[in-house]
Amino acid sequence: MFSSPLSHAEILICGCIFCLVMALCIYLSNNFDSKRRKCLFCLQTFTSLLLLSSAIAVLFRGNPGVLNFLPHVWGAL
């Protein structure tokens, strides 16, 4: 789909930030009842967490070692 893992991770991180902003908007809004607002807030927060985890997995690419994903990121630049 993407030519480099860095661009793929960038798209995932942008989605993560978007979900966090939407979770904040849902939390601050008064348009929903409290039960529905809490459910939507949790849904957006967990979606953001999953997108961030996926971005980290793309950068890591299964190599063992502590912080071994950094050479792959710097090599893609």
HELIX and SHEET records of a PDB file:
HELIX    1   1 PRO A    5  LEU A   28  1                                  24    
HELIX    2   2 SER A   34  PHE A   60  1                                  27    
HELIX    3   3 LEU A   70  ALA A   76  1                                   7    
END                                                                             
